[in-house]
Amino acid sequence: MKMRLNGLIKKEFIQIIRDPSSIAIAFLMPLVLLFIFGYGVSLDSEHIPLGLVIESPSADASNFASSFHASRYFETHHFSTTRAAKQAMMEGQISAIIVLKQDFSEELRRSGAPVQLLLNGVDENTARIISGYVDGAFQKWLERDADARGMALETPVRIEQRIWYNSELRSRNFLVPGLIAVIMTLIGALLTALVMAREWERGTMEALLVTPLSMNEVILGKLIPYFLLGMGGLALSVAMALWLFHVPLRGSLWLLFATSALFLIAALGMGLLISSVAKNQFVAGQIAIIGTFLPAFILSGFIFDINSMPGIVRLITHLIAARYYVSILQTLFLAGNEWSVILPNAGALILLAAIFLGLTWRKTKKRLE
């Protein structure tokens, strides 16, 4: 058995070397996706075009406006009238408008001047972010103004903010670990979904079926080479995350690779299951993308918060292996070896890997029909 299995594994490695598509999926695809998402996608909002309308210029109004000029979050545009600023918002030139009325200085000295904030609510998420940024800039201006007058800023509640795990508030630190899960899903599912379908298309599966190899040996012979190839793609992705994008790794590297191995086995099992049902490469590839990549991208918590999804969708996410892997990756990279998070998710990966490989074993029979 050992000699037969070694021969099949050797044959698979020779086929991998001669097939550029497998190398591209394992090593080129992580490079492309990490570059696109690492540099092209960001959840941070900076240089937001902000319209400022100062109806009556004064020292107080200029002092207030300076809070936005000095902020890296805003790119200010001055307008003489509110109507002109609204027209600019309708044309998409600016995303928000701040209006200081004519009696701004007088009201500021008397009882507190109202400041009008108009937001473009087409993108509600961006509108909420802008509102938070404006509140922060306004609070800093109040503190600076009170300090200039030699007075203490009196507020009924004082918030002392502490940001854990991602203190720099870099969305890249959140996106890159989740992207590794998406990459590993694609590597595992696509590689193995195509491999057995290719054997059927080329007619080489019939040659394997007449050999003394058992189906267990065939499955292992297909699984082991692509597992090693996938771990190579993982090493490349982790190296880029650490040294190119400077994402901190606060957990253990060996634990990262161990849990990744569990997820990769589950992903390879999904791919083998697909290829055992679909004996056409095109069909197998489409099923792999729709059945593994899209759920991993949308339902894993990679970008969209699972807790904000409807109840039925949250139940469906428990069937997605990437959900557990994303949680493990984000914990290891940003928080550390939190066993209360890692162990339950690792257990779920073991269960899903056993289910996928078990279904593959039942579906794959040593016969042509």
N, C-alpha and C positions, 0 to 999 in steps of 0.2 A: 504493500500500500504506500509506504513511504517513498519508494522509488517511482511509482506511478505519479504520485502527487508532485514530487520534485520535478519530474519531466514536464507535467502540465504547467507548473509555475514558471519553469524556464521558458516554455513555449509562449506563455503570456507576456513575459518580459521582452522577449524578442519581438513579439507583435507590437508591444507598446513603443519600442524603439523605432520600429519601422512605420508607425502610425503617428504622424505629427499632430493629429487632432487630440489625442490623449494627452500629449505633452502640453499642448496649448490650453486645454481645459484645466489641467492641474497647476500650471505655472504662469501662463500668459494671462488667463482670465483674472486671477487674483490681482495681478499688477494693474490691469485696466480698470477693474472695479474699484480698487482702493484709490487709484489716482482720481477717478471721476468723483467718488463720494468724499474722499478726503479733502480734495481741493475745490470741487465744484458744488458740493451740497453743504449748507450750513443752516443751523437753526438759530444762529445769532443774528440779530437785527442791528446793523450799524449803518451810519451815514444815511439815516432816514430823512428824506426831504420834508422839511418843516417850514410852513409859512408863518411869518410874524407880521401882525398888523398892529402898529402903534399909532393910534389916532391922534395923540398929542405927545410928541417927543419931550422927554424930560430926563433928568439924571436918574430918577428912580426907575423909569421904564428902561433906560439903557442898561442900568445895573441888573435888572431882572433878565433882560434879553441876553446879557453876557453869560448867564448860566447855560444857555443852549449853544452859544457860539463856542464855548470851551469844551463842550461834550463831544466825545468821539461817536456818540450814538446819533447825532443830528447834523444835518447839513441845512443851514438856515437860508431862507429866501424872504426878503422883505417886500411887503406890498403896502401901497398907500391906502387902499380901501379893502373892506371885508368882501365886497362884491368881486373885486379882482382876484382875491385869494380863493374864493369859492369857485370861480371860473377855472383857475389853475388846478384845483382839486378835481373838478369834473373832467379836465383834459388829462389827468393822471400825472401831472408834473410834481405835485406834492401829495403827501399822505395824511397830513394833519395841519390844523391852523390854530394858532394862539392869538387871541384878540385882546389888546389892552385898551380899554375905553379912555375917553378924553379926560375923565376925572380920576384916572388911576392914582396919581400922586396924592390928590386931596383925600380920596377914600382910604388910601393906605395909611395916612396920618390919623384919620378920624376913627374908623372902626374896622378897617381891613378891606382891601379892594378886591372885587370879584374879577377873576380872569376866565375868559371863555375859551374852551377847548373844543374844537370841531374835529372829528375823526372820520376817516373813510372806512366805513364798516363792511365793504365788499369782502375783504379778507379779515374775518373776525379775530383770528389769532394774532395777526399783525396789529390790529387795532388795540387789542388788550396789551400787547407788549409796549406799544407807543404810549398808552395811558400810564403804564407802570413807570416807563422812563421819564415821562413828564412829571409824575408825582415825585420821583427821586430827585430830579433837577430842581423842582420847586422847594423841596425840603432842604436841599443844600443851600439854596439861595436864602431861605429864611434863617438858617444857622449862620451864614456869612453876614447877613444884614444885622442880625442881633449882636454878633460879635463886634461888628464895626461900631455899633452904638454903645458898646460896653455893657450890654444887657444879656441875661441868660434867656434862652428860648424856652418859654413855659409851655409845656404840653402835658395833658393829663396822663398820658401813657407814653413811655419811652421804650422803643423796641431796640434790643441789642441783637443784631443778626449774626448768626454763625452758619456758614455753608459747609456741610460735610461732604466728603468723598470727591467732589469736583469743585474745589474752592475757586478755581479760575473761571468757572462757568463757561468752559469751552465746549461747544456742542460736538466738536471733533472727538473729545474724550468719551462721549456717549455713543456717537455714531460708529466709530471704527470697530470697537468690540462687537457690536451687533452685526456689522457688515461681515466680520469674519464668520459668523454663524451662517449668513446667507451664502457666502463663498463656499463654505464646507458642504452646505446642502447641495449646491450646484455640482461641486466636484464629485461628491459621493453618488448622488442620484444619476447624474448625466453619464458618468463614466460607466457605471455598471448597467444602466438602462440600455445603453448602446451596444455593450460588448456581446451579450448573448443574442440580441436581435441581429447583430452583424453576423454571428455564427450561422443563424438560420438563413439569412439572406445569401450568404456566400456558399452555403451547402456544406460547410465544415462541421456543423453540428451532427449531421448524419455520421460523419467519420468518427466523431467522439462517441456516439452512441453504440457503435459496434466494437469499441475497445473494451478491455476489462475494467475500465474506470466505472466506479459507482457514481450515482448522482451527488452523493455527499462529497466525494473527491472533486467532482466537476465544480460544485458550488465553492468549495474551499479554494480550488485552483483559480477560480475567477476572483474570489474575495481577497486573498492575501496580497497579490501584486498591486491591486488598485487601492488597498488599504495603505500600503507603503507609499504609493504615489500621492495619495491624499494627505498623508502626514507630512510629506515633503512640501505640498502646497500650504499646509498649515504653518510650517516653520517659516516659509517665505512671508506669509501674511503677518505673523507675529513679529518678525524682524522689521517689517515695514512699519507696523504700528508703533514699535518701541523707538526705532532710530530715525525714521523719516517723519512721522507725525507726532512723535514725543508724547505718546499716550502713556501715563504711568502704569506700571504693573506692581501693585501692592501685595498681590498674593504670590503663591508659590508657582514657579515655572513648571515643575514636575507635575503639580496638580492640574495645571492648565492643560498639559499634554495628555494626562491620564483621562480627564473628563472629555477632552476633545476626541480621544480614541473611542470612547463610548458612543459619542454622537456620530462619529464617522461610521462606526459599525451599523448604527441604526440607519444612516443615510444610504450606505451601501446595500443594506437589506431592502430599503424601499426601491432602490434602483433595480436590484435583482428580481424583486417581485414584479415590477413593471415589465422588465424584459422577458420574464417567463410567461407573461400573458400576451404582450404585444410582440410579434415576431417580425416586425418591420421597423427599421431604424428611425424613419421619419415619425411614425406613430409613437414609438417608444420615447423619442426625444420630446415630442409635444406633450405627452402625458407627464413626463418628468418635470417639464417646466411649469405646466399648469398645476400639477398635483403636489409639487414640492417647493419650487422656487417662489411662486406667488403666495402660498400660505406662509412660508418662512419670511417673506418680505412684509406682508400685511398683518398677519395674525400672531406674530411672535413677540411683539413688544419692541421690535427693532426701532421703529419710528413712532407708531401709534400706541397710545397707552391702552393696555388691555382692560383696565378698570373702567374706562369710559365707554366701552363697547356694550351693546345690548346683551342681556343675559344669555340668550341662545348662542350668540357668537362667542361669548366667554366660555361656554361649555365646549364648543367646537375647538377652541384653542388648546384644550387639554389633550387633544389628539395630535397636535403638531409638535414634533420632537424639537424643532428649533426654538419653541417657547422656553423650554427648560434650559437649552444650551445658551440662549441669549442671557437669561438670568444668571447662569453660572459665570459667563464671560464678563458681564458688567460688574459682578461682585468681585471676581478675582482681580480685574484691572483696577477698579476704583475703590473698593473697600478692603479687600484682603481675603484671607482664608476664613470666611464666615461659614462654619460647618452647618449651622442651622439652615442656611440657604442652599449650600452645595450638596449636602447628602440627600435631601428629598428629591432634588432635581436630577442628581446622578442616578438615583433609584428609578425614577421615571424613565430615564434614557435606557437603562438596562432592560426594563420591562418592554419598552417599545422595540428595542433591538431584538429581543427574544420573539416578540410577536411577528415582526416583519420577516425574520429569518425562518421562523416556524411556518409561516404561510408560504414562503418561497419553497421550502422543502416539500410541503404538501402539494404545491402546484407543479413542481418540476418533476416529471417522471421520465424514465429512460425508455421512451417510445416516441415514434414519429407523430402519432395522431394527438 
